[in-house]
Amino acid sequence: MRIEDVPECAPRPGEVKLKVHYCGICGTDLHEYLEGPMFIAKEPHPLTGYGAPVIIGHEFAGEIIALGGGRHRLVGGRPGGAGGVSHLP
């Protein structure tokens, strides 16, 4: 695990971009830091294609500031949070 600056990316179709107002750390993330990698795939996952390195986290809440393409039930400026998030640098 490391801390680094990464460029912001635009949301892809079906995704939203949040301006984070509050953030915490999940117990699973702590285990990943202390004992990992446990849940982050070292090789790309066969279905999602995600693999290390990834930016993990889901303990945050903020405001929707951008919408990716496609249809959304959400609108900009509304509160938002996340259930499970991955970001590929």
C-alpha positions in Angstrom: 0.0 0.0 0.0 1.2 3.5 -0.8 0.0 7.0 -0.9 0.4 8.9 -4.2 -1.2 11.5 -6.3 -3.1 10.2 -9.4 -4.7 12.2 -12.2 -8.5 12.6 -12.0 -10.5 10.7 -14.6 -13.8 11.4 -16.2 -16.7 9.0 -15.3 -17.3 6.2 -17.8 -20.8 5.3 -19.0 -23.0 4.3 -16.0 -20.6 5.9 -13.5 -20.6 9.1 -11.5 -17.9 11.4 -10.1 -18.2 12.5 -6.5 -16.6 15.4 -4.6 -15.8 13.6 -1.4 -16.9 15.4 1.8 -16.3 12.6 4.4 -14.1 9.6 4.3 -13.2 6.7 6.6 -11.3 3.4 6.4 -12.9 0.0 6.2 -11.8 -2.9 8.3 -11.2 -4.9 5.2 -8.9 -2.2 3.8 -7.0 -2.4 7.1 -6.5 -6.2 6.7 -5.4 -5.6 3.1 -2.8 -3.1 4.4 -1.6 -5.3 7.2 -1.8 -8.8 5.7 -2.4 -8.3 2.0 -2.8 -8.6 -0.7 -5.8 -10.7 0.1 -8.7 -9.4 -2.0 -6.9 -7.3 -4.7 -6.3 -9.6 -7.6 -2.6 -9.8 -8.5 -3.6 -10.8 -12.1 -6.5 -9.2 -14.0 -9.8 -10.7 -13.0 -11.3 -12.7 -15.8 -14.7 -10.9 -15.7 -13.9 -7.4 -14.7 -10.3 -7.1 -16.0 -9.4 -5.3 -12.7 -6.1 -6.2 -11.1 -3.3 -4.4 -9.1 -2.7 -1.6 -8.9 -6.1 -0.3 -7.8 -7.3 2.4 -5.5 -9.6 0.8 -3.1 -12.2 2.2 -0.7 -15.9 2.5 -0.2 -16.2 4.4 3.1 -17.0 7.9 1.8 -19.8 10.2 1.0 -20.0 13.4 -1.1 -21.8 15.3 -3.8 -22.3 14.1 -7.4 -20.4 16.5 -9.6 -20.3 14.7 -13.0 -22.2 11.9 -14.8 -20.8 9.4 -17.3 -22.6 8.7 -20.5 -25.8 6.6 -20.6 -29.0 6.8 -18.6 -28.9 7.8 -15.0 -31.5 8.1 -12.2 -29.1 10.4 -10.4 -28.5 14.1 -11.0 -25.6 16.4 -10.3 -25.5 18.2 -7.0 -27.2 15.3 -5.1 -25.6 13.5 -2.2 -23.9 10.3 -3.1 -21.9 7.4 -1.6 -20.6 4.1 -2.6 -21.1 0.4 -1.9 -18.0 -0.9 -3.6 -15.6 1.1 -5.7 -12.5 0.4 -7.7 -10.4 3.0 -9.5 -7.9 2.0 -12.1 -5.1 4.6 -12.4 
